[in-house]
């Protein structure tokens, strides 16, 4: 689970400006952090089917946000992918 401090650090990395908390960039960064933490949990608890379903929903949501960024802001999309270390 993301604590307030971890969430603030992730937002600071991906934010476009000082008060940015909801842009697609920030949402992708937060989802990526949540996905990483949940993947670690599922490695320890392989029978946790409900959390696995939540993980798949988060991955689908992140993919949709990335698709939006790719079509509307190609340069920003490439910068975000590089900054977060995602494949594409």
PyMOL commands that set and color helices and strands:
alter all, ss='L'
color gray80, all
select helices_A, chain A and resi 4-14+24-44+49-72+74-84
alter helices_A, ss='H'
color red, helices_A
deselect
rebuild
show_as cartoon
